[in-house]
């Protein structure tokens, strides 16, 4: 692999990570919806822990209400 291709790959990796940095409310809702398959009821930001999270309340197809935490910085479901 030549130097240009390596540089391009590294740039794309950095750019993809930055796309998730500081997740918006809408992004967090979409992540939680995909993770649960449910309908989003509310989204609130919580900064009480060491890392801020979006607390997304969803209702599943079975009618169960769940709270899904989505990391603001990474977009990972906790």
N, C-alpha and C positions, 0 to 999 in steps of 0.2 A: 504494500500500500504506500503510495507516495505521500509526501509531506502535505500537499494540498488536501488530499482526501482525509488524512488524519485530522488536520485543522478543521475541516468542514464537519466531520463527525463530532469533534469536541465542542464546536460552536452549537451544533444542534442539540447536544445533550444539555448544555448550559441553558439554552433557550427553552427547552422543554421543562426544565426544573423551575425556571423563573415564571413560566406560565401559571404554575400552581401557587406561587408565592402570594401571600395575602389574599386568600380566597374571598370572593365576594359572597354576599348573602345568597344571591341567585345560584352561584356555583355550588355552594354548600347544599342548597336545596336539591339541586340536580344530582349531586353525589349521593345524598341520603335516599333520594327516590330510587336511583338505580340499585343501591345496596339493599333496600327493603322491598321494593316493588309496590310500595304503598303510596298514599296521597299525602302531600306535605300540608300540615296544619299551621305550623309556625316555625320561625327561625329567629334565634336570639344568640348574641355573642356573649360568651362567658370568659372572663379573664381571671377567675378566682384561682385557677391552678397555675403552675409554673409556665405552661404554654397555653395561649388562648385557643379556644375551640368555639365552633358554631354548634349550638344545641338545636337540633332539628327534630321537631315533634311530627311524627307521621302516624297515619292510621292504615293498617294493613288490610288486605282483602278480606281477612277473617274478622275484621272489626277491632283488632287489638291496637291500642295506642302505645307507641314506642318512642323513646327519645334516643336519637342517634347523634353521637358526638363526632364532628368532623374537624380535624386539625386545621387551623387557619393557615399555617405556613406550608403544610405539605399536601393537604387535601385527603389525608389518610383517615379512614373511619376507625374510631377507637372502640 
